[in-house]
């Protein structure tokens, strides 16, 4: 076999650069049923939720498998990923995409076609990553499975979902103060003296919400806030 990075020509004489796709290239071009989580958001989730090698992670829903691929890479062969997807057609696409990227079905990946709220099993978890319509519905149940210090992470698209998720985490009182962020990536056009932002920037995609599980019976100390000037 020949190495990557070579130039090959078609029968019509067109030249192509031959390289295996990077994960970020694969996820934005792979077949999809559900909308995929963009690479910038997947990267933010991996860091914000602190996905580490060997982690026991629950994901819902799997969608088309874009975030699934990133999570599997981050946890490594010693970790375990449990993915829930309600729709069988989406689950089939996710399985096919994951198998195409890794070359086989990862042995440490368990994909379940079920509603998380109805089929949650009693397994201790280090991290929870939710990409679903109403993640706040699962906060109480998942809090029972998250180990102390574990991370709850939700990816939502709208400010309404953002507010509902954050307030549910606060009311539960078994989590640290939630943090909500979004990331914006702006590509640049650089050609000679023509150096400017590109015009095809992707603006808002979604919000990432994270909070850490407290030990049972403990609540977080009230955050001391400096009074506003003039108060």
Secondary structure, 3 states (H helix, E strand, C coil): CCCCCEEEECCCCCEEEECCCCHHHHHHHCCCCCCCCCHHHHHHHHHHCCCCCCCEEEEECCCCCHHHHHHHHHHCCCCEEEEEECCHHHHHHHHHHHHHHHCCCCCCEEEEECCHHHHCCCCCEEEEEECCCCHHHHHHHHHCCEEEEEEEEEEECCHHHHHHHHHHHHHHCCECCCEEECCCECCEEEECCEEEECCCCECCCCEEEEEEECCCCCCCCCCCCCCCCCC
